[in-house]
Each structure stands twice: as structure tokens, then as C-alpha cells.
Amino acid sequence: MSPKAPRDPGPLGREVVTIIRERMGRLRLTQADIARMTGLKQSSLSRTLAEEREIGVDEIQAIALAFGTTAAVLVGEALERATEHEVS
């Protein structure tokens, strides 16, 4: 059985990743910092942040906790932004 190819993120996933990158910038956190705080592999995190692969719910939750928030907050913000883009 061949390995499953990573899926490209959809519009909502891209918004979540954008929010994560923005928060990393505001908090001055590097990919290495996030990887260390979450236990995620830095190489996987790098591909996610470059939008080369779809971000998973467990990854969103781990990163959200590193930011001191929840996956629901990050996804909610992403939904609001995605909706604004659709209306514009």
C-alpha cells in the first residue's frame, strides 16, 4: 500500500494557517519554538505553514494550546474571515 499523499488545504485550512502564522509573529515564536511546545515535528509544521499539506484538528488544538487558546477560537476566527472573503 502506498503512503497517502498530503492534501492541499482548503480555504478554511488556509485561513487557520494564516492566523497561526500571524500569532507566531506577534508572539515572536519560531517554528522550532512551536514544535518544541507542541511535540509536532518541525518538518511537518514547516510544510503545514507553507500550505503544502492540510492541517489536522489535533495539530490545530496543539498549536492553539501553545498560544493559550483553543482550536475552537482559531477555527472560529478563520470561519469569520472566510465568510468575510466570500461576502466581499
N, C-alpha and C positions, 0 to 999 in steps of 0.2 A: 504494500500500500504506500503510495507516495505521500509526502507531507502536504498538509493543507496550505495553500498559498494565502498569505495575509490579505485581507480585504482592504480596499481603499475606504477611508472614512466617508460617510455621507455628510450632508450639510450640518446635521446636529453634532456629529462627531467632530467636524472641523471647528465648530463654534466652541465646543468643550475644550479642544486643544488650544484654541486661541486664548481662551480665558486662562487656562493653565499657564501658557507662556507669559501672559500679562502679569499674572500674580507672581510668577517666578521673578520677573523683572522688578516688580515693586518690592518684593521681599529680598531681592538680591541673592536668589538661590540658583545654583548651577544644576545641571543635570546630575552631576556627581552627588550633590547635596540631596536632591530628591531621591536618587537611587539608594543612597545610604539610609535616608529617613524611612523609606517605604519597603526596602528589600527587593525592589524591582531591579532587573538587570539594566545597566546603563545603556547597553547597545539596543535593547528593546525600547527603552524610553526615548532614545535618540530617534529611532525610526517612527515612533508614535508622534513625537513633537514635530517631525519633518513631514507628517501626514502621509507617510509611506505605508502605514498599516492602521487598521481600525483600533481604537482604544476600547478596552473592555470595561465592564461595570466594576469589576474588582480593582482594576487599575485606577479608575476614577475615584473610587472610595479611598484607596490607599493614599493617593495624592491629595485628595480633599482633607483627609485627616492630618497630613503633614502641614497643610495650610491652616489647620484649626477649624475646619468647617466640615460639611458633609457632601456626599455625592449629590444629594437632593438639591442642595443650594447651587452647586456648579451646573448641574443639568437644568435646573430651573432658570438660571441666568442665561444659559445657552438657548433654551426654548424661547425666552423673551426676545433675544437678539435675532434668532432665526425668523421669528414671527414678524419682527420689525422689518427685516430684509425682504420678506415676502410682500408686505404691505407697501413698501417704498417703490 
